[in-house]
Amino acid sequence: MKKFSHMGVTYEVDEQGCLLDPACWDENFAEGVSRECDIPVLSGEHWDVIRYIRDTYAQTAVCPTIFATCKAIGLVPQEMKKLFPTGYHRGVCRVAGVHYRVSHMPYGAHLRESVADLRALSSDKVYSTDVRGFLIDPETWDENYAVHRAMEMKIPAGRLTEDHWRIIHYLRDVYQQEQRIPNIYETCEKCNLELDAFEALFPDGYHRGALKIAGLRFA
């Protein structure tokens, strides 16, 4: 656990600087953290996005995906990227104090996911995952894991198309070659996809969909 301080107020954050308890968020936190996210001043447009995320979390206990946020606010990806250049979860959600990891899972979902993750359905290989179903060791990933992971998500019939694999292998390649995880803007640009097309491929979102299938997660 780490500490973040701004204007005399101290907040408990994780290793990525994300607020541990969304209930402790206030505008002072947003103002302070925004400076670390390459945002000199929070404008009215920034606050529209932040308040949408805060309101959605308050009503649903879930951090909305970038797709839902862009549609609700009426932004295109390029505009969101300009407002929050460090990315969605590392920028937008961090400033809003609602990281994707604090979202509550539906009752019983953890049991369904853990069984499938640990046994990969019909495969004999065992995969170690965290409580949210993310692969703990990315080096244990294989295409069998991806296929069976996709079957549990909202991907039609669990079928991974050529476009799915292009994104999955791009994410894997960047991680293995550069030891980092690209954000959604970079991924869409490098894979020549519009945000709407990405959403159609991974309805669960970037982190809870694409990254999870690719066996990656933010520490």
KESE-408739 format. One record per residue: x, y, z of N, C-alpha, C, O in turn; residue number from 1; residue in one letter. Coordinates in nm, 2 decimals. Atoms other than C-alpha are relative to their C-alpha. Example, Ala and Ser with C-alpha at 12.3 -4.5 7.8 and 13.67 -1.06 7.14 Angstrom:
2
ATOM     nX     nY     nZ    caX    caY    caZ     cX     cY     cZ     oX     oY     oZ num residu
ATOM   0.09  -0.12   0.00   1.23  -0.45   0.78   0.09   0.12   0.00   0.19   0.12   0.07   1      A
ATOM  -0.09  -0.11   0.00   1.37  -0.11   0.71  -0.08   0.11   0.08  -0.03   0.22   0.09   2      S
// end
This chain:
219
ATOM     nX     nY     nZ    caX    caY    caZ     cX     cY     cZ     oX     oY     oZ num residu
ATOM   0.08  -0.12   0.00   0.00   0.00   0.00   0.09   0.12   0.00   0.19   0.13   0.07   1      M
ATOM  -0.07  -0.13   0.01   0.12   0.35  -0.09  -0.09   0.11   0.04  -0.21   0.10   0.06   2      K
ATOM   0.07  -0.12  -0.03   0.02   0.70  -0.01   0.01   0.10  -0.11   0.12   0.11  -0.17   3      K
ATOM   0.00  -0.11   0.09  -0.07   0.99  -0.23  -0.06   0.12   0.07  -0.16   0.11   0.13   4      F
ATOM   0.05  -0.12  -0.07  -0.10   1.34  -0.10  -0.01   0.12  -0.09   0.07   0.14  -0.19   5      S
ATOM   0.02  -0.12   0.08  -0.24   1.66  -0.25  -0.07   0.10   0.09  -0.18   0.07   0.15   6      H
ATOM   0.06  -0.11  -0.08  -0.32   1.99  -0.08  -0.03  -0.04   0.15  -0.13   0.00   0.20   7      M
ATOM   0.01   0.03  -0.14  -0.26   1.85   0.26  -0.09  -0.12   0.04  -0.10  -0.16   0.15   8      G
ATOM   0.08   0.12  -0.02  -0.49   1.54   0.21   0.07  -0.12  -0.05   0.13  -0.12  -0.16   9      V
ATOM  -0.07   0.12   0.04  -0.34   1.19   0.20  -0.10  -0.11  -0.02  -0.20  -0.13   0.05  10      T
ATOM   0.08   0.10   0.05  -0.50   0.90   0.02   0.08  -0.13  -0.01   0.20  -0.13  -0.04  11      Y
ATOM  -0.06   0.13   0.02  -0.43   0.52   0.02  -0.02  -0.04  -0.14  -0.13  -0.05  -0.19  12      E
ATOM   0.01   0.04   0.14  -0.34   0.40  -0.33   0.08  -0.13  -0.01   0.15  -0.17   0.08  13      V
ATOM  -0.07   0.12   0.02  -0.21   0.08  -0.48   0.14   0.03  -0.07   0.17   0.15  -0.08  14      D
ATOM  -0.14  -0.02   0.06   0.13   0.03  -0.66  -0.01   0.09  -0.13   0.09   0.15  -0.17  15      E
ATOM   0.01  -0.08   0.13  -0.01   0.20  -0.98  -0.06   0.14   0.03  -0.08   0.22  -0.06  16      Q
ATOM   0.05  -0.13  -0.04  -0.13   0.50  -0.78  -0.15   0.01  -0.01  -0.21   0.12  -0.01  17      G
ATOM   0.15   0.00   0.01  -0.50   0.40  -0.81  -0.06   0.00   0.14  -0.01  -0.08   0.23  18      C
ATOM   0.07  -0.01  -0.13  -0.73   0.48  -0.51  -0.05  -0.14   0.04  -0.12  -0.20  -0.04  19      L
ATOM   0.04   0.13  -0.05  -0.79   0.17  -0.30  -0.15   0.00   0.03  -0.21  -0.10   0.00  20      L
ATOM   0.14   0.00  -0.04  -1.13   0.28  -0.17  -0.07   0.12  -0.08  -0.04   0.23  -0.05  21      D
ATOM   0.06  -0.11   0.08  -1.35   0.47  -0.43  -0.08   0.09   0.09  -0.11   0.21   0.05  22      P
ATOM   0.07  -0.09  -0.09  -1.55   0.61  -0.13   0.08   0.11   0.05   0.03   0.21   0.10  23      A
ATOM  -0.09  -0.10  -0.05  -1.25   0.81  -0.03   0.03   0.11  -0.11   0.10   0.20  -0.08  24      C
ATOM  -0.03  -0.09   0.11  -1.24   0.99  -0.37  -0.07   0.14   0.03  -0.18   0.15   0.09  25      W
ATOM   0.06  -0.14   0.01  -1.30   1.37  -0.39   0.07   0.07  -0.11   0.16   0.03  -0.17  26      D
ATOM  -0.05  -0.08   0.11  -1.23   1.64  -0.64   0.15   0.04   0.02   0.22   0.06  -0.07  27      E
ATOM  -0.14  -0.03  -0.03  -0.90   1.72  -0.46   0.09  -0.11  -0.05   0.19  -0.09  -0.10  28      N
ATOM  -0.08   0.11   0.05  -0.78   1.37  -0.54   0.01   0.00  -0.15   0.12  -0.01  -0.21  29      F
ATOM   0.00  -0.01   0.14  -0.88   1.41  -0.90   0.10   0.11  -0.05   0.17   0.08  -0.15  30      A
ATOM  -0.09  -0.11   0.04  -0.70   1.74  -0.93   0.15  -0.04   0.02   0.23  -0.01  -0.07  31      E
ATOM  -0.14   0.04  -0.02  -0.38   1.60  -0.78   0.05  -0.11  -0.09   0.16  -0.09  -0.15  32      G
ATOM  -0.04   0.12   0.08  -0.37   1.27  -0.97   0.01   0.04  -0.15   0.09  -0.01  -0.22  33      V
ATOM   0.00  -0.03   0.14  -0.45   1.44  -1.30   0.13   0.06  -0.05   0.17   0.04  -0.16  34      S
ATOM  -0.13  -0.06   0.03  -0.11   1.62  -1.29   0.10  -0.12  -0.04   0.18  -0.10  -0.12  35      R
ATOM  -0.08   0.12   0.03   0.05   1.27  -1.29  -0.04  -0.07  -0.12   0.03  -0.16  -0.17  36      E
ATOM   0.05   0.06   0.12  -0.16   1.17  -1.59   0.01   0.09  -0.12  -0.07   0.08  -0.21  37      C
ATOM  -0.03  -0.09   0.11  -0.03   1.45  -1.81  -0.12   0.09  -0.03  -0.14   0.13  -0.15  38      D
ATOM   0.12  -0.09   0.02  -0.34   1.67  -1.76   0.03   0.12   0.08   0.02   0.12   0.20  39      I
ATOM  -0.03  -0.13  -0.07  -0.24   2.03  -1.67  -0.11   0.05   0.08  -0.10   0.10   0.19  40      P
ATOM   0.12  -0.06  -0.07  -0.59   2.14  -1.59  -0.12  -0.09  -0.04  -0.14  -0.12  -0.16  41      V
ATOM   0.12   0.07   0.03  -0.92   1.95  -1.56  -0.11   0.10  -0.05  -0.15   0.19   0.02  42      L
ATOM   0.10  -0.08   0.06  -1.17   2.11  -1.80  -0.14  -0.05   0.03  -0.15  -0.16   0.09  43      S
ATOM   0.13   0.05  -0.01  -1.54   2.08  -1.82  -0.02  -0.14  -0.06  -0.10  -0.22  -0.01  44      G
ATOM   0.01   0.13   0.07  -1.50   1.79  -2.06   0.05  -0.11   0.08   0.00  -0.22   0.09  45      E
ATOM  -0.05   0.10  -0.09  -1.28   1.61  -1.82  -0.10  -0.04   0.11  -0.12  -0.15   0.13  46      H
ATOM   0.09   0.03  -0.11  -1.53   1.65  -1.54  -0.12  -0.08  -0.05  -0.18  -0.15   0.03  47      W
ATOM   0.11   0.08   0.05  -1.81   1.52  -1.76   0.03  -0.15   0.00  -0.05  -0.23   0.03  48      D
ATOM  -0.04   0.14   0.00  -1.62   1.20  -1.81   0.01  -0.06   0.14  -0.03  -0.17   0.17  49      V
ATOM  -0.03   0.05  -0.14  -1.51   1.17  -1.45  -0.14  -0.02   0.07  -0.15  -0.12   0.14  50      I
ATOM   0.13   0.01  -0.07  -1.87   1.23  -1.32  -0.08  -0.12  -0.05  -0.16  -0.18   0.02  51      R
ATOM   0.07   0.11   0.06  -2.01   0.98  -1.56   0.05  -0.13   0.06  -0.03  -0.22   0.10  52      Y
ATOM  -0.05   0.12  -0.06  -1.78   0.71  -1.43  -0.03  -0.01   0.15  -0.07  -0.12   0.19  53      I
ATOM   0.04   0.00  -0.14  -1.84   0.81  -1.07  -0.15  -0.04   0.02  -0.18  -0.12   0.10  54      R
ATOM   0.14   0.03  -0.01  -2.22   0.80  -1.12  -0.03  -0.14  -0.04  -0.11  -0.21   0.03  55      D
ATOM   0.02   0.14   0.05  -2.21   0.47  -1.31   0.04  -0.10   0.11  -0.03  -0.20   0.14  56      T
ATOM  -0.05   0.09  -0.11  -2.00   0.31  -1.03  -0.10   0.00   0.12  -0.12  -0.10   0.18  57      Y
ATOM   0.09  -0.01  -0.12  -2.23   0.44  -0.76  -0.13  -0.07  -0.02  -0.19  -0.13   0.07  58      A
ATOM   0.13   0.07   0.03  -2.54   0.29  -0.94   0.02  -0.15  -0.02  -0.07  -0.23   0.00  59      Q
ATOM  -0.01   0.14   0.04  -2.39  -0.04  -1.06   0.12  -0.07   0.07   0.12  -0.20   0.06  60      T
ATOM  -0.12   0.06  -0.06  -2.07  -0.10  -0.86   0.10  -0.06  -0.10   0.18  -0.15  -0.07  61      A
ATOM  -0.09   0.04   0.11  -1.89  -0.15  -1.19   0.06   0.12  -0.07  -0.01   0.22  -0.09  62      V
ATOM  -0.07  -0.11   0.08  -1.63   0.06  -1.37  -0.04  -0.02  -0.14  -0.02  -0.12  -0.20  63      C
ATOM   0.04   0.01   0.14  -1.78   0.13  -1.71   0.11  -0.02  -0.10   0.22   0.03  -0.07  64      P
ATOM  -0.10   0.01   0.10  -1.59   0.03  -2.02   0.02   0.13  -0.08  -0.06   0.22  -0.07  65      T
ATOM  -0.03  -0.12   0.08  -1.43   0.29  -2.25  -0.11   0.01  -0.10  -0.15   0.12  -0.14  66      I
ATOM   0.10  -0.01   0.10  -1.70   0.20  -2.50  -0.12   0.07   0.05  -0.18   0.16  -0.01  67      F
ATOM   0.12  -0.06  -0.06  -1.99   0.28  -2.27   0.02   0.15   0.03  -0.06   0.23   0.01  68      A
ATOM  -0.03  -0.14  -0.04  -1.82   0.60  -2.15   0.00   0.09  -0.12  -0.05   0.20  -0.12  69      T
ATOM   0.00  -0.08   0.12  -1.75   0.73  -2.50  -0.14   0.02  -0.06  -0.17   0.14  -0.10  70      C
ATOM   0.13  -0.01   0.05  -2.10   0.66  -2.61  -0.09   0.10   0.09  -0.16   0.18   0.04  71      K
ATOM   0.08  -0.08  -0.09  -2.26   0.82  -2.30   0.04   0.15  -0.01  -0.05   0.23   0.00  72      A
ATOM  -0.04  -0.14   0.00  -2.05   1.14  -2.32   0.00   0.06  -0.14   0.00   0.18  -0.16  73      I
ATOM   0.00  -0.05   0.14  -2.05   1.16  -2.70   0.13   0.03  -0.05   0.15   0.13  -0.12  74      G
ATOM  -0.14  -0.02   0.05  -1.68   1.13  -2.76   0.05  -0.11  -0.09   0.00  -0.22  -0.09  75      L
ATOM  -0.06   0.10   0.08  -1.48   0.96  -3.02   0.13  -0.04   0.06   0.18   0.04   0.14  76      V
ATOM  -0.13   0.04  -0.07  -1.16   0.77  -2.92   0.11   0.10   0.00   0.18   0.12   0.09  77      P
ATOM  -0.11  -0.10   0.01  -0.93   1.04  -3.05  -0.02   0.12   0.10   0.07   0.17   0.15  78      Q
ATOM   0.03  -0.11  -0.09  -1.11   1.30  -2.83   0.03  -0.05   0.15   0.08   0.02   0.23  79      E
ATOM  -0.03   0.05  -0.14  -1.08   1.07  -2.52   0.15  -0.01   0.02   0.20   0.02   0.13  80      M
ATOM  -0.14   0.01  -0.01  -0.72   1.01  -2.59   0.07   0.14   0.02   0.16   0.15   0.10  81      K
ATOM  -0.05  -0.14  -0.02  -0.66   1.39  -2.61  -0.02   0.05   0.14   0.06   0.11   0.20  82      K
ATOM   0.03  -0.04  -0.14  -0.83   1.44  -2.28   0.08  -0.07   0.10   0.13  -0.01   0.20  83      L
ATOM  -0.07   0.09  -0.10  -0.66   1.15  -2.10   0.11  -0.08  -0.08   0.09  -0.19  -0.11  84      F
ATOM  -0.10   0.06   0.09  -0.34   1.07  -2.29   0.07  -0.12   0.06   0.13  -0.20  -0.02  85      P
ATOM  -0.07   0.12  -0.05  -0.21   0.80  -2.05  -0.09  -0.12  -0.01  -0.05  -0.23   0.04  86      T
ATOM   0.08   0.11   0.02  -0.50   0.58  -2.14  -0.13   0.00   0.08  -0.16   0.10   0.16  87      G
ATOM   0.12   0.00  -0.07  -0.84   0.48  -2.00   0.01  -0.04   0.14  -0.02   0.04   0.23  88      Y
ATOM  -0.01   0.04  -0.14  -0.77   0.28  -1.69   0.11   0.07   0.07   0.10   0.10   0.19  89      H
ATOM  -0.12  -0.07  -0.06  -0.43   0.44  -1.63  -0.02   0.15   0.00   0.07   0.22   0.06  90      R
ATOM   0.03  -0.14   0.00  -0.58   0.78  -1.69  -0.14   0.04   0.05  -0.15   0.09   0.16  91      G
ATOM   0.13  -0.04  -0.03  -0.95   0.83  -1.69  -0.05  -0.06   0.14  -0.09   0.01   0.23  92      V
ATOM   0.05   0.07  -0.12  -1.04   0.57  -1.42   0.08   0.03   0.12   0.03   0.03   0.23  93      C
ATOM  -0.08  -0.03  -0.11  -0.75   0.65  -1.21  -0.03   0.14   0.06  -0.04   0.16   0.18  94      R
ATOM   0.03  -0.13  -0.05  -0.84   1.02  -1.19  -0.14  -0.01   0.06  -0.17   0.07   0.16  95      V
ATOM   0.14   0.01  -0.06  -1.21   0.92  -1.12   0.00  -0.08   0.12  -0.10  -0.09   0.19  96      A
ATOM  -0.01   0.08  -0.12  -1.09   0.70  -0.84  -0.08  -0.13   0.00  -0.11  -0.19   0.10  97      G
ATOM   0.07   0.13   0.02  -1.27   0.39  -0.98   0.08  -0.09  -0.09   0.06  -0.08  -0.22  98      V
ATOM  -0.08   0.08   0.08  -1.02   0.14  -1.10  -0.08  -0.13  -0.04  -0.17  -0.17   0.04  99      H
ATOM   0.08   0.12   0.04  -1.15  -0.17  -1.29   0.01  -0.11   0.10  -0.09  -0.19   0.10 100      Y
ATOM  -0.02   0.11  -0.09  -1.02  -0.40  -1.02  -0.10   0.02   0.12  -0.12  -0.08   0.19 101      R
ATOM   0.09  -0.01  -0.11  -1.26  -0.25  -0.76  -0.15  -0.03  -0.04  -0.23  -0.04   0.05 102      V
ATOM   0.14   0.03   0.05  -1.57  -0.34  -0.97  -0.04  -0.13   0.07   0.03  -0.23   0.07 103      S
ATOM   0.05   0.13  -0.06  -1.79  -0.60  -0.80  -0.04  -0.10  -0.10  -0.10  -0.06  -0.20 104      H
ATOM   0.04   0.11   0.09  -1.84  -0.93  -0.97  -0.14  -0.04   0.04  -0.18  -0.04   0.15 105      M
ATOM   0.13   0.05  -0.03  -2.20  -1.06  -1.00   0.01  -0.13   0.09   0.11  -0.20   0.08 106      P
ATOM  -0.01   0.11  -0.10  -2.28  -1.32  -0.73   0.01  -0.13  -0.08  -0.07  -0.16  -0.17 107      Y
ATOM  -0.02   0.13   0.06  -2.16  -1.66  -0.83   0.10   0.00  -0.12   0.14  -0.11  -0.16 108      G
ATOM  -0.09   0.00   0.12  -1.94  -1.54  -1.12   0.14  -0.05   0.03   0.20  -0.11  -0.05 109      A
ATOM  -0.14   0.04  -0.03  -1.62  -1.60  -0.93   0.01  -0.15   0.00   0.12  -0.20  -0.03 110      H
ATOM   0.00   0.15   0.00  -1.71  -1.97  -0.89   0.00  -0.05  -0.14   0.08  -0.14  -0.17 111      L
ATOM   0.01   0.04   0.14  -1.80  -2.01  -1.25   0.13   0.02  -0.07   0.18  -0.07  -0.14 112      R
ATOM  -0.13  -0.03   0.07  -1.48  -1.84  -1.37   0.11  -0.08   0.06   0.20  -0.13  -0.02 113      E
ATOM  -0.11   0.07  -0.06  -1.25  -2.01  -1.12   0.01  -0.15  -0.05   0.11  -0.20  -0.08 114      S
ATOM   0.00   0.14   0.04  -1.36  -2.36  -1.22   0.04  -0.01  -0.14   0.13  -0.10  -0.18 115      V
ATOM  -0.03   0.01   0.14  -1.33  -2.29  -1.59   0.15   0.04  -0.02   0.22  -0.02  -0.10 116      A
ATOM  -0.14  -0.04   0.02  -0.99  -2.11  -1.55   0.09  -0.11   0.05   0.19  -0.13  -0.02 117      D
ATOM  -0.10   0.10  -0.06  -0.83  -2.38  -1.33   0.00  -0.13  -0.08   0.11  -0.20  -0.08 118      L
ATOM   0.01   0.13   0.07  -0.94  -2.67  -1.55  -0.01   0.02  -0.15   0.01  -0.07  -0.23 119      R
ATOM   0.01  -0.03   0.15  -0.98  -2.49  -1.89  -0.10  -0.09  -0.07  -0.07  -0.14  -0.18 120      A
ATOM   0.11   0.09   0.05  -1.30  -2.69  -1.94   0.05  -0.14  -0.03   0.08  -0.22   0.06 121      L
ATOM  -0.03   0.14   0.04  -1.20  -3.01  -2.13   0.15  -0.03   0.01   0.19  -0.15   0.00 122      S
ATOM  -0.14   0.02   0.00  -0.82  -2.96  -2.10   0.05  -0.05   0.13  -0.01  -0.02   0.23 123      S
ATOM  -0.06   0.05  -0.12  -0.60  -3.13  -1.85   0.10   0.10   0.06   0.14   0.09   0.18 124      D
ATOM  -0.09  -0.10  -0.05  -0.38  -2.83  -1.81  -0.06   0.09   0.10  -0.18   0.13   0.08 125      K
ATOM   0.05  -0.09  -0.10  -0.42  -2.62  -1.50   0.06   0.13  -0.01   0.18   0.15  -0.02 126      V
ATOM  -0.05  -0.14   0.01  -0.39  -2.24  -1.51  -0.03   0.06   0.13  -0.14   0.06   0.19 127      Y
ATOM   0.02  -0.07  -0.12  -0.34  -2.04  -1.20  -0.05   0.15  -0.03   0.02   0.22  -0.10 128      S
ATOM   0.06  -0.14   0.02  -0.56  -1.72  -1.19  -0.02   0.07   0.13  -0.03   0.00   0.24 129      T
ATOM   0.03  -0.07  -0.12  -0.63  -1.45  -0.95  -0.16   0.00   0.03  -0.23  -0.07  -0.05 130      D
ATOM   0.15   0.01  -0.03  -0.98  -1.39  -0.79  -0.09   0.05  -0.11  -0.21   0.03  -0.11 131      V
ATOM   0.08  -0.06   0.11  -1.09  -1.20  -1.10   0.01  -0.08  -0.13  -0.04  -0.03  -0.23 132      R
ATOM  -0.01   0.08   0.12  -0.99  -1.47  -1.34   0.11   0.04  -0.09   0.12  -0.01  -0.21 133      G
ATOM  -0.12  -0.03   0.08  -0.67  -1.31  -1.47   0.11  -0.10   0.02   0.14  -0.13   0.13 134      F
ATOM  -0.11   0.09  -0.01  -0.38  -1.54  -1.55   0.11   0.06   0.08   0.16   0.17   0.05 135      L
ATOM  -0.10  -0.06  -0.09  -0.12  -1.49  -1.28   0.14   0.00  -0.07   0.21   0.10  -0.05 136      I
ATOM  -0.13   0.00   0.07   0.18  -1.60  -1.49  -0.02   0.01  -0.15  -0.07  -0.09  -0.20 137      D
ATOM   0.03  -0.01   0.15   0.16  -1.47  -1.85   0.08  -0.10  -0.08   0.04  -0.13  -0.19 138      P
ATOM  -0.08   0.09   0.08   0.43  -1.72  -1.95  -0.07  -0.14  -0.01  -0.03  -0.22  -0.09 139      E
ATOM   0.07   0.13   0.01   0.18  -2.01  -1.89  -0.11   0.01  -0.10  -0.18  -0.09  -0.13 140      T
ATOM   0.11  -0.02   0.10  -0.06  -1.87  -2.15   0.03  -0.09  -0.13   0.14  -0.11  -0.17 141      W
ATOM  -0.01   0.06   0.14  -0.13  -2.07  -2.47  -0.14   0.03  -0.07  -0.23   0.08  -0.01 142      D
ATOM   0.12  -0.02   0.08  -0.40  -2.06  -2.74  -0.12  -0.08   0.06  -0.23  -0.03   0.04 143      E
ATOM   0.11   0.08  -0.06  -0.60  -2.33  -2.56  -0.07   0.08   0.11  -0.19   0.09   0.12 144      N
ATOM   0.06  -0.09  -0.10  -0.64  -2.09  -2.27  -0.09   0.11  -0.06  -0.20   0.13  -0.01 145      Y
ATOM   0.07  -0.11   0.07  -0.75  -1.81  -2.50  -0.14  -0.05  -0.05  -0.24   0.01  -0.03 146      A
ATOM   0.12   0.06   0.06  -1.01  -2.03  -2.67  -0.10  -0.03   0.11  -0.22   0.01   0.09 147      V
ATOM   0.10   0.04  -0.10  -1.17  -2.16  -2.35  -0.04   0.13   0.08  -0.15   0.13   0.13 148      H
ATOM   0.03  -0.13  -0.07  -1.15  -1.81  -2.19  -0.11   0.07  -0.08  -0.21   0.13  -0.02 149      R
ATOM   0.09  -0.07   0.08  -1.34  -1.67  -2.48  -0.14  -0.06   0.01  -0.24   0.01  -0.01 150      A
ATOM   0.13   0.07  -0.01  -1.62  -1.93  -2.44  -0.08   0.05   0.12  -0.20   0.04   0.12 151      M
ATOM   0.07  -0.05  -0.12  -1.70  -1.78  -2.10  -0.04   0.14  -0.01  -0.12   0.19   0.08 152      E
ATOM   0.03  -0.14   0.02  -1.73  -1.43  -2.23  -0.11   0.03  -0.10  -0.18  -0.07  -0.13 153      M
ATOM   0.11  -0.03   0.08  -1.97  -1.25  -2.45   0.03  -0.01  -0.15  -0.05   0.04  -0.23 154      K
ATOM  -0.04   0.02   0.14  -1.79  -1.34  -2.77  -0.10  -0.10  -0.06  -0.11  -0.21  -0.01 155      I
ATOM   0.09   0.09   0.06  -2.05  -1.50  -3.00   0.05  -0.14  -0.02   0.15  -0.16  -0.09 156      P
ATOM  -0.03   0.14   0.01  -2.03  -1.88  -2.96   0.14  -0.02   0.04   0.20  -0.13   0.02 157      A
ATOM  -0.13   0.02  -0.04  -1.69  -1.83  -2.81   0.10  -0.01  -0.11   0.21  -0.06  -0.09 158      G
ATOM  -0.08   0.02   0.11  -1.54  -1.82  -3.15   0.10   0.12  -0.02   0.06   0.23  -0.04 159      R
ATOM  -0.10  -0.10   0.02  -1.21  -1.63  -3.19   0.03   0.01  -0.15   0.08  -0.09  -0.21 160      L
ATOM  -0.02  -0.02   0.15  -1.18  -1.49  -3.55   0.14   0.04  -0.02   0.22   0.06   0.07 161      T
ATOM  -0.14  -0.05   0.03  -0.87  -1.38  -3.73   0.02   0.14   0.06   0.14   0.17   0.10 162      E
ATOM  -0.02  -0.14  -0.06  -0.93  -1.02  -3.60   0.02  -0.02   0.15   0.11   0.06   0.20 163      D
ATOM  -0.02   0.02  -0.14  -0.95  -1.15  -3.25   0.15  -0.04   0.02   0.22   0.02   0.11 164      H
ATOM  -0.13   0.05  -0.01  -0.62  -1.34  -3.29   0.11   0.11  -0.03   0.21   0.11   0.03 165      W
ATOM  -0.10  -0.11   0.03  -0.45  -1.03  -3.45   0.02   0.09   0.12   0.13   0.13   0.15 166      R
ATOM  -0.01  -0.08  -0.12  -0.52  -0.83  -3.14   0.07  -0.08   0.11   0.16  -0.02   0.18 167      I
ATOM  -0.05   0.08  -0.10  -0.44  -1.11  -2.90   0.15  -0.02  -0.02   0.23   0.00   0.08 168      I
ATOM  -0.15   0.02   0.02  -0.10  -1.18  -3.06   0.07   0.13   0.00   0.19   0.13   0.04 169      H
ATOM  -0.07  -0.13  -0.01  -0.02  -0.81  -3.09   0.02   0.03   0.15   0.14   0.07   0.19 170      Y
ATOM  -0.01  -0.02  -0.14  -0.08  -0.78  -2.71   0.11  -0.09   0.06   0.20  -0.04   0.13 171      L
ATOM  -0.10   0.10  -0.05   0.13  -1.09  -2.64   0.14   0.04  -0.05   0.24   0.04   0.02 172      R
ATOM  -0.13  -0.03   0.06   0.41  -0.97  -2.88   0.06   0.12   0.07   0.18   0.13   0.11 173      D
ATOM  -0.05  -0.12  -0.06   0.44  -0.62  -2.72   0.04  -0.04   0.14   0.15   0.01   0.19 174      V
ATOM  -0.03   0.04  -0.14   0.44  -0.78  -2.37   0.14  -0.07   0.00   0.22  -0.05   0.08 175      Y
ATOM  -0.12   0.08   0.00   0.71  -1.03  -2.46   0.13   0.07  -0.04   0.24   0.05   0.00 176      Q
ATOM  -0.11  -0.07   0.05   0.93  -0.80  -2.65   0.04   0.13   0.08   0.16   0.16   0.09 177      Q
ATOM  -0.03  -0.13  -0.06   0.90  -0.48  -2.45  -0.04   0.00   0.15  -0.02   0.10   0.22 178      E
ATOM   0.04   0.02  -0.14   0.77  -0.61  -2.11  -0.10   0.11   0.05  -0.08   0.17   0.15 179      Q
ATOM   0.11  -0.10  -0.04   0.47  -0.37  -2.11  -0.13  -0.04  -0.07  -0.13  -0.12  -0.16 180      R
ATOM   0.14   0.03   0.06   0.10  -0.37  -2.19  -0.04   0.13  -0.07  -0.06   0.23   0.00 181      I
ATOM   0.04  -0.12   0.07  -0.01  -0.12  -2.46  -0.14   0.04   0.05  -0.22  -0.05   0.09 182      P
ATOM   0.13  -0.03  -0.03  -0.32   0.08  -2.39  -0.10  -0.02  -0.12  -0.05  -0.05  -0.23 183      N
ATOM   0.10   0.03   0.11  -0.64   0.06  -2.60   0.02   0.08  -0.12  -0.01   0.04  -0.23 184      I
ATOM  -0.02  -0.09   0.11  -0.56   0.36  -2.81   0.11  -0.06  -0.09   0.10  -0.06  -0.22 185      Y
ATOM  -0.12   0.06   0.08  -0.22   0.21  -2.92  -0.04  -0.13  -0.07  -0.01  -0.15  -0.19 186      E
ATOM   0.04   0.13   0.06  -0.38  -0.13  -2.98  -0.09   0.02  -0.12  -0.07  -0.05  -0.22 187      T
ATOM   0.09  -0.02   0.11  -0.65   0.00  -3.20   0.07   0.06  -0.12   0.05   0.02  -0.23 188      C
ATOM  -0.08  -0.06   0.11  -0.41   0.21  -3.40   0.09  -0.10  -0.07   0.09  -0.11  -0.19 189      E
ATOM  -0.09   0.10   0.06  -0.16  -0.07  -3.45  -0.07  -0.11  -0.07  -0.02  -0.17  -0.17 190      K
ATOM   0.08   0.11   0.06  -0.43  -0.32  -3.53  -0.10   0.05  -0.11  -0.18  -0.02  -0.16 191      C
ATOM   0.08  -0.06   0.10  -0.60  -0.07  -3.76  -0.15  -0.03   0.02  -0.22  -0.07  -0.07 192      N
ATOM   0.14   0.02  -0.04  -0.94  -0.09  -3.58  -0.05   0.13   0.06   0.01   0.20   0.13 193      L
ATOM   0.08  -0.11  -0.06  -1.20   0.17  -3.49  -0.05  -0.06   0.14  -0.06  -0.18   0.16 194      E
ATOM   0.04   0.05  -0.13  -1.32   0.16  -3.13  -0.13  -0.08   0.00  -0.14  -0.18   0.07 195      L
ATOM   0.13   0.07   0.02  -1.67   0.04  -3.24   0.03  -0.15  -0.04  -0.03  -0.24   0.01 196      D
ATOM  -0.04   0.14   0.05  -1.50  -0.26  -3.42   0.06  -0.08   0.11   0.04  -0.20   0.13 197      A
ATOM  -0.06   0.07  -0.11  -1.30  -0.34  -3.11  -0.10  -0.04   0.10  -0.10  -0.15   0.15 198      F
ATOM   0.11   0.03  -0.10  -1.61  -0.33  -2.89  -0.08  -0.12  -0.05  -0.11  -0.21   0.03 199      E
ATOM   0.07   0.11   0.05  -1.78  -0.57  -3.13   0.08  -0.13   0.02   0.02  -0.24   0.04 200      A
ATOM  -0.08   0.12  -0.02  -1.49  -0.81  -3.10   0.01  -0.04   0.15   0.00  -0.16   0.18 201      L
ATOM  -0.02   0.02  -0.14  -1.45  -0.78  -2.72  -0.10   0.08   0.08  -0.07   0.18   0.14 202      F
ATOM   0.11  -0.07  -0.07  -1.79  -0.68  -2.56   0.03   0.02   0.15  -0.03   0.12   0.21 203      P
ATOM  -0.03  -0.01  -0.14  -1.65  -0.73  -2.21   0.10   0.12   0.03   0.13   0.15   0.14 204      D
ATOM  -0.09  -0.12  -0.02  -1.40  -0.44  -2.27   0.14  -0.04  -0.03   0.18  -0.16  -0.06 205      G
ATOM  -0.14   0.02   0.03  -1.03  -0.41  -2.31   0.07  -0.08   0.11   0.13  -0.18   0.08 206      Y
ATOM  -0.06   0.08  -0.10  -0.91  -0.53  -1.97  -0.07  -0.13   0.04  -0.01  -0.23   0.05 207      H
ATOM   0.08   0.12  -0.04  -1.19  -0.77  -1.88  -0.03  -0.09  -0.12  -0.08  -0.20  -0.10 208      R
ATOM   0.02   0.09   0.11  -1.20  -0.90  -2.23   0.13  -0.03  -0.07   0.18  -0.14  -0.06 209      G
ATOM  -0.11   0.02   0.08  -0.90  -0.86  -2.46   0.12  -0.05   0.08   0.19  -0.15   0.05 210      A
ATOM  -0.11   0.03  -0.08  -0.63  -0.86  -2.19  -0.01  -0.13   0.07   0.08  -0.21   0.08 211      L
ATOM   0.02   0.12  -0.08  -0.78  -1.14  -1.99   0.01  -0.12  -0.10   0.08  -0.22  -0.06 212      K
ATOM  -0.02   0.10   0.09  -0.80  -1.36  -2.30   0.14  -0.02  -0.04   0.19  -0.13  -0.07 213      I
ATOM  -0.15   0.00   0.04  -0.44  -1.27  -2.39   0.09  -0.05   0.12   0.21  -0.05   0.10 214      A
ATOM  -0.07   0.05  -0.12  -0.34  -1.39  -2.04   0.09   0.11   0.06   0.19   0.08   0.13 215      G
ATOM  -0.08  -0.11  -0.05  -0.22  -1.04  -1.94  -0.09   0.07   0.10  -0.21   0.06   0.10 216      L
ATOM   0.07  -0.08  -0.10  -0.31  -0.81  -1.65   0.09   0.11   0.05   0.21   0.09   0.04 217      R
ATOM  -0.08  -0.10  -0.06  -0.19  -0.49  -1.49   0.03  -0.05   0.14  -0.06  -0.09   0.21 218      F
ATOM  -0.04   0.04  -0.13   0.00  -0.57  -1.17  -0.07   0.08   0.11  -0.05   0.05   0.23 219      A
// end
